[in-house]
Amino acid sequence: MTTDKLIRGGEVVDGTGRERFQADVRVRGGRIAEVGPDLTPDGEDELDASGALVTPGFIDTHAHTDPQVFWDPTLDPEPLHGVTTMLIGNCSLTLFPVSDRTRAEVADLFAYIEDVPRHLFDDSVPWTWNQFSGYRDAVNATGAGANLAPLVGHSMLRLEAMGPAAWERPADEGERDAMAAMLDEAMAAGAWGLSTSALDVAKDGRPVPSRHADGAEFDALLDVLARQGRGVLEYVPDLLGPDAAAALTDLARRCGHRSIPLTWTGFTYNPGPNTQRWLELTRSLAEEGVESYPQLSPRTVDFRLNWSSSMMFMSMPEGWHRVIAADPAEKARLLADPAWRDTARAEWDRTERSMFPIHALEKVRFVEVHRADQEPWLGRTLADLVAERGGHPSDVFADFVLANDCHPGVVAVGVANADVDGVGHTLADPSVLISSSDAGAHMQMLCASGDPTLLLTRHVRERGDLGLGLEQAVHELTGRQAAVFGFAQRGTVVEGAIADLVVFALDELHYDDDVFVEDLPGGGARLRRPEGGYRATLVAGEAVQLGGRLTGALPGRVIGNGGDAR
């Protein structure tokens, strides 16, 4: 399929934030050759953009489609929502570096934390590589429906350099040198930086390896990025812990001393002072010359509880998290065990913060039951159940889970970002990056794709939130992301730029609820968001979706940050 195109009759919103203007866009050889009014056709394929906008392709800077690309190279549904580039390898997790010794451990950790069915790592991921360059080449041999820009996972560096000790202690000098050498090799081959986590745990409750790193280890790794003169650090702070602000400040300053941008996830809007405190910290660091960018998704945080691999009870390891980690027979035994119930009650009462809203039971909704006598509870909440039955919430919930074969459909609704006014105001704050989709992860809890569509429909078209006019919103999704993360020649509609483009009419967009589809290899289910009403999405000038249908074209590649990837 040719990449030479003439996109005619539209208004260009060029990604810089300036006002839209009437112009055609000519594409040749995968790049924008000309932008101007009434361009003369020259034998190209023509794409009618009458009544529509032509914008840069959207950039998603927090995704986990690293493994998905091997069983679904189209990366459905990302291109159906205008996304043309994704930063992957977030949260300390990548599929490299890896060896025969660590492969199963890497797959276990990624599958659990990102809630991806474990068998897919054995059945669909080819594992023909050890380092970043091999992963890059494996993806590029097939191509993808969007470009992928991988970070290097800190936990995987530790596993490869330290073996079992990665789970237990900081690295010694030799181990730091080994990690730095692997990171340096990946950066030279085009990787985009480093990702680390101070929050996550493995299925057995152990903190992920990156949580054992000390300042000397971070210095050794950040020195690699400084020597390379490029790259970012992505960080998941422990927002459930007491020292999150101090840890974030320390790491941000280490980055700032080396002119390395830091971006962090887990930031949400909730009424009260916490959101404002994080913004004030960001501004304070900026006054020191430190670039730190909290990422905020416009999406309300709703989680469907996955009874086999959820992290929603990670702050309750002695009680409810044991149930999640147990096999089906053991789940039932635990839930009925008086000793476990005593432990679970006590832990429930002393836990101050949890992903599962134990102190806001009205947010826990029942959406699926497994026995006829339980059907009256469909659509009702755990607060309703406790009010009717009485007793401790942990015991009442345990009885309900047992009565529904240990896997009822439970959704925690509005855990964060539930106040749309507050979300809209915060999205417009100049300190915030509009990102953090989590696309590709938690596929049986939610579909995290579609954030650009939600932003454009709810916050631009319908609400007109402060500072989020159309041109500014497009800039936030494109040009600003490109500038912060170093996506050169992307994010703007200008001559010479790579032709990653989206064509849409604002009044035609729609953001629909996600639905279960049975399309995973082996017949597994995932939650998928329907297409968003975009007329076309182009990657390097080639249409990957037209009119809400994927074309099957795979022009996307693992793009290199100054390396040899493309």
Solvent accessible surface area in square Angstrom, and as a share of the most:
residue,aa,sasa,rsa
1,M,152,0.68
2,T,60,0.35
3,T,37,0.22
4,D,50,0.26
5,K,13,0.05
6,L,0,0.00
7,I,1,0.00
8,R,90,0.33
9,G,31,0.30
10,G,1,0.01
11,E,57,0.26
12,V,0,0.00
13,V,1,0.00
14,D,3,0.02
15,G,0,0.00
16,T,67,0.39
17,G,29,0.28
18,R,144,0.52
19,E,142,0.64
20,R,98,0.36
21,F,59,0.25
22,Q,106,0.47
23,A,3,0.02
24,D,9,0.05
25,V,0,0.00
26,R,15,0.05
27,V,0,0.00
28,R,107,0.39
29,G,67,0.64
30,G,8,0.08
31,R,98,0.36
32,I,2,0.01
33,A,43,0.33
34,E,64,0.29
35,V,33,0.19
36,G,11,0.11
37,P,95,0.60
38,D,128,0.66
39,L,17,0.09
40,T,101,0.59
41,P,58,0.36
42,D,91,0.47
43,G,83,0.80
44,E,19,0.09
45,D,70,0.36
46,E,92,0.41
47,L,22,0.11
48,D,98,0.51
49,A,0,0.00
50,S,60,0.39
51,G,72,0.70
52,A,4,0.03
53,L,10,0.05
54,V,1,0.00
55,T,0,0.00
56,P,1,0.01
57,G,3,0.03
58,F,1,0.00
59,I,8,0.04
60,D,13,0.07
61,T,0,0.00
62,H,5,0.02
63,A,0,0.00
64,H,1,0.00
65,T,1,0.01
66,D,2,0.01
67,P,1,0.01
68,Q,14,0.06
69,V,7,0.04
70,F,41,0.17
71,W,39,0.14
72,D,26,0.14
73,P,33,0.21
74,T,29,0.17
75,L,0,0.00
76,D,13,0.07
77,P,4,0.03
78,E,4,0.02
79,P,0,0.00
80,L,3,0.02
81,H,0,0.00
82,G,0,0.00
83,V,2,0.01
84,T,1,0.00
85,T,0,0.00
86,M,0,0.00
87,L,0,0.00
88,I,0,0.00
89,G,0,0.00
90,N,0,0.00
91,C,14,0.08
92,S,0,0.00
93,L,0,0.00
94,T,0,0.00
95,L,0,0.00
96,F,3,0.01
97,P,3,0.02
98,V,2,0.01
99,S,24,0.16
100,D,121,0.63
101,R,137,0.50
102,T,1,0.00
103,R,57,0.21
104,A,61,0.47
105,E,55,0.25
106,V,0,0.00
107,A,2,0.01
108,D,73,0.38
109,L,5,0.02
110,F,0,0.00
111,A,6,0.04
112,Y,10,0.04
113,I,5,0.02
114,E,4,0.02
115,D,4,0.02
116,V,5,0.03
117,P,24,0.15
118,R,76,0.28
119,H,73,0.33
120,L,0,0.00
121,F,0,0.00
122,D,97,0.50
123,D,101,0.53
124,S,25,0.16
125,V,6,0.03
126,P,65,0.41
127,W,33,0.12
128,T,108,0.63
129,W,8,0.03
130,N,78,0.40
131,Q,49,0.22
132,F,1,0.01
133,S,37,0.24
134,G,22,0.21
135,Y,1,0.00
136,R,23,0.08
137,D,76,0.39
138,A,22,0.17
139,V,2,0.01
140,N,31,0.16
141,A,90,0.70
142,T,81,0.47
143,G,0,0.00
144,A,0,0.00
145,G,1,0.01
146,A,0,0.00
147,N,0,0.00
148,L,0,0.00
149,A,0,0.00
150,P,0,0.00
151,L,0,0.00
152,V,1,0.01
153,G,0,0.00
154,H,0,0.00
155,S,0,0.00
156,M,0,0.00
157,L,1,0.00
158,R,0,0.00
159,L,0,0.00
160,E,37,0.17
161,A,28,0.21
162,M,17,0.08
163,G,9,0.08
164,P,103,0.65
165,A,18,0.14
166,A,0,0.00
167,W,16,0.06
168,E,121,0.54
169,R,91,0.33
170,P,60,0.38
171,A,5,0.04
172,D,72,0.37
173,E,119,0.53
174,G,50,0.48
175,E,27,0.12
176,R,52,0.19
177,D,86,0.44
178,A,42,0.32
179,M,0,0.00
180,A,14,0.11
181,A,63,0.49
182,M,25,0.11
183,L,0,0.00
184,D,51,0.26
185,E,89,0.40
186,A,6,0.05
187,M,0,0.00
188,A,62,0.48
189,A,14,0.11
190,G,0,0.00
191,A,0,0.00
192,W,8,0.03
193,G,0,0.00
194,L,0,0.00
195,S,0,0.00
196,T,1,0.00
197,S,2,0.01
198,A,28,0.21
199,L,33,0.16
200,D,10,0.05
201,V,12,0.07
202,A,9,0.07
203,K,91,0.39
204,D,94,0.49
205,G,28,0.27
206,R,102,0.37
207,P,47,0.29
208,V,0,0.00
209,P,0,0.00
210,S,3,0.02
211,R,84,0.31
212,H,44,0.20
213,A,19,0.15
214,D,52,0.27
215,G,22,0.21
216,A,47,0.37
217,E,1,0.00
218,F,26,0.11
219,D,40,0.21
220,A,23,0.18
221,L,1,0.00
222,L,0,0.00
223,D,53,0.27
224,V,0,0.00
225,L,1,0.01
226,A,41,0.32
227,R,163,0.60
228,Q,50,0.22
229,G,65,0.63
230,R,54,0.20
231,G,10,0.10
232,V,6,0.03
233,L,0,0.00
234,E,0,0.00
235,Y,8,0.03
236,V,11,0.06
237,P,1,0.01
238,D,38,0.20
239,L,44,0.22
240,L,52,0.26
241,G,12,0.11
242,P,127,0.80
243,D,94,0.49
244,A,9,0.07
245,A,51,0.40
246,A,70,0.55
247,A,44,0.34
248,L,2,0.01
249,T,19,0.11
250,D,67,0.35
251,L,8,0.04
252,A,0,0.00
253,R,99,0.36
254,R,58,0.21
255,C,0,0.00
256,G,18,0.17
257,H,152,0.68
258,R,56,0.21
259,S,98,0.63
260,I,6,0.03
261,P,20,0.12
262,L,0,0.00
263,T,2,0.01
264,W,1,0.00
265,T,7,0.04
266,G,42,0.40
267,F,6,0.02
268,T,39,0.23
269,Y,40,0.15
270,N,59,0.30
271,P,97,0.61
272,G,51,0.49
273,P,78,0.49
274,N,85,0.43
275,T,8,0.04
276,Q,81,0.36
277,R,141,0.51
278,W,39,0.14
279,L,7,0.03
280,E,93,0.42
281,L,36,0.18
282,T,9,0.05
283,R,88,0.32
284,S,52,0.33
285,L,2,0.01
286,A,62,0.48
287,E,152,0.68
288,E,90,0.40
289,G,60,0.58
290,V,8,0.05
291,E,77,0.35
292,S,7,0.05
293,Y,32,0.12
294,P,0,0.00
295,Q,0,0.00
296,L,0,0.00
297,S,13,0.08
298,P,1,0.00
299,R,29,0.11
300,T,35,0.20
301,V,27,0.16
302,D,48,0.25
303,F,31,0.13
304,R,50,0.18
305,L,7,0.03
306,N,17,0.09
307,W,18,0.06
308,S,67,0.43
309,S,19,0.13
310,S,1,0.00
311,M,17,0.07
312,M,1,0.00
313,F,0,0.00
314,M,21,0.10
315,S,36,0.24
316,M,0,0.00
317,P,68,0.43
318,E,85,0.38
319,G,0,0.00
320,W,0,0.00
321,H,7,0.03
322,R,103,0.38
323,V,0,0.00
324,I,1,0.00
325,A,38,0.29
326,A,19,0.15
327,D,88,0.46
328,P,104,0.66
329,A,81,0.63
330,E,55,0.24
331,K,11,0.05
332,A,38,0.30
333,R,124,0.45
334,L,4,0.02
335,L,0,0.00
336,A,60,0.47
337,D,40,0.21
338,P,99,0.62
339,A,65,0.50
340,W,5,0.02
341,R,39,0.14
342,D,77,0.40
343,T,48,0.28
344,A,0,0.00
345,R,72,0.26
346,A,50,0.39
347,E,5,0.02
348,W,7,0.02
349,D,95,0.49
350,R,139,0.51
351,T,15,0.09
352,E,145,0.65
353,R,114,0.41
354,S,21,0.14
355,M,52,0.23
356,F,0,0.00
357,P,14,0.09
358,I,6,0.03
359,H,119,0.53
360,A,23,0.18
361,L,24,0.12
362,E,100,0.45
363,K,66,0.28
364,V,0,0.00
365,R,93,0.34
366,F,0,0.00
367,V,64,0.37
368,E,66,0.30
369,V,22,0.12
370,H,60,0.27
371,R,121,0.44
372,A,80,0.62
373,D,103,0.54
374,Q,13,0.06
375,E,96,0.43
376,P,92,0.58
377,W,14,0.05
378,L,81,0.40
379,G,48,0.46
380,R,92,0.33
381,T,15,0.09
382,L,0,0.00
383,A,32,0.25
384,D,50,0.26
385,L,0,0.00
386,V,28,0.16
387,A,88,0.68
388,E,115,0.52
389,R,106,0.39
390,G,38,0.36
391,G,60,0.58
392,H,43,0.19
393,P,30,0.19
394,S,1,0.00
395,D,27,0.14
396,V,8,0.04
397,F,0,0.00
398,A,0,0.00
399,D,63,0.33
400,F,0,0.00
401,V,0,0.00
402,L,49,0.24
403,A,22,0.17
404,N,0,0.00
405,D,64,0.33
406,C,13,0.08
407,H,91,0.40
408,P,3,0.02
409,G,1,0.01
410,V,0,0.00
411,V,25,0.15
412,A,1,0.01
413,V,46,0.27
414,G,7,0.06
415,V,35,0.20
416,A,7,0.05
417,N,1,0.01
418,A,59,0.45
419,D,51,0.27
420,V,43,0.24
421,D,94,0.49
422,G,9,0.08
423,V,0,0.00
424,G,0,0.00
425,H,123,0.55
426,T,5,0.03
427,L,2,0.01
428,A,29,0.22
429,D,20,0.10
430,P,112,0.70
431,S,17,0.11
432,V,1,0.00
433,L,0,0.00
434,I,6,0.03
435,S,11,0.07
436,S,19,0.12
437,S,5,0.03
438,D,32,0.17
439,A,0,0.00
440,G,16,0.15
441,A,3,0.02
442,H,30,0.13
443,M,14,0.06
444,Q,54,0.24
445,M,10,0.05
446,L,18,0.09
447,C,8,0.05
448,A,3,0.02
449,S,5,0.03
450,G,2,0.02
451,D,11,0.06
452,P,13,0.08
453,T,0,0.00
454,L,12,0.06
455,L,0,0.00
456,L,0,0.00
457,T,5,0.03
458,R,43,0.16
459,H,0,0.00
460,V,15,0.09
461,R,88,0.32
462,E,111,0.50
463,R,89,0.33
464,G,51,0.49
465,D,16,0.08
466,L,132,0.66
467,G,48,0.46
468,L,3,0.02
469,G,43,0.41
470,L,10,0.05
471,E,31,0.14
472,Q,65,0.29
473,A,0,0.00
474,V,0,0.00
475,H,42,0.19
476,E,15,0.07
477,L,8,0.04
478,T,0,0.00
479,G,10,0.09
480,R,38,0.14
481,Q,0,0.00
482,A,8,0.06
483,A,83,0.65
484,V,19,0.11
485,F,6,0.03
486,G,38,0.37
487,F,4,0.02
488,A,77,0.60
489,Q,101,0.45
490,R,23,0.08
491,G,5,0.05
492,T,36,0.21
493,V,4,0.02
494,V,68,0.39
495,E,105,0.47
496,G,42,0.41
497,A,3,0.03
498,I,22,0.11
499,A,0,0.00
500,D,8,0.04
501,L,0,0.00
502,V,0,0.00
503,V,0,0.00
504,F,0,0.00
505,A,6,0.05
506,L,39,0.19
507,D,116,0.60
508,E,74,0.33
509,L,5,0.02
510,H,64,0.28
511,Y,61,0.23
512,D,52,0.27
513,D,117,0.61
514,D,40,0.21
515,V,76,0.44
516,F,92,0.38
517,V,39,0.22
518,E,129,0.58
519,D,77,0.40
520,L,8,0.04
521,P,44,0.28
522,G,89,0.85
523,G,47,0.45
524,G,23,0.22
525,A,22,0.17
526,R,22,0.08
527,L,18,0.09
528,R,53,0.19
529,R,11,0.04
530,P,35,0.22
531,E,51,0.23
532,G,0,0.00
533,G,16,0.16
534,Y,2,0.01
535,R,71,0.26
536,A,0,0.00
537,T,0,0.00
538,L,0,0.00
539,V,0,0.00
540,A,10,0.08
541,G,0,0.00
542,E,29,0.13
543,A,2,0.01
544,V,2,0.01
545,Q,0,0.00
546,L,83,0.41
547,G,63,0.61
548,G,12,0.11
549,R,191,0.70
550,L,55,0.27
551,T,53,0.31
552,G,46,0.44
553,A,16,0.12
554,L,44,0.22
555,P,15,0.09
556,G,0,0.00
557,R,74,0.27
558,V,0,0.00
559,I,5,0.02
560,G,24,0.23
561,N,17,0.09
562,G,72,0.69
563,G,31,0.30
564,D,103,0.53
565,A,11,0.09
566,R,148,0.54
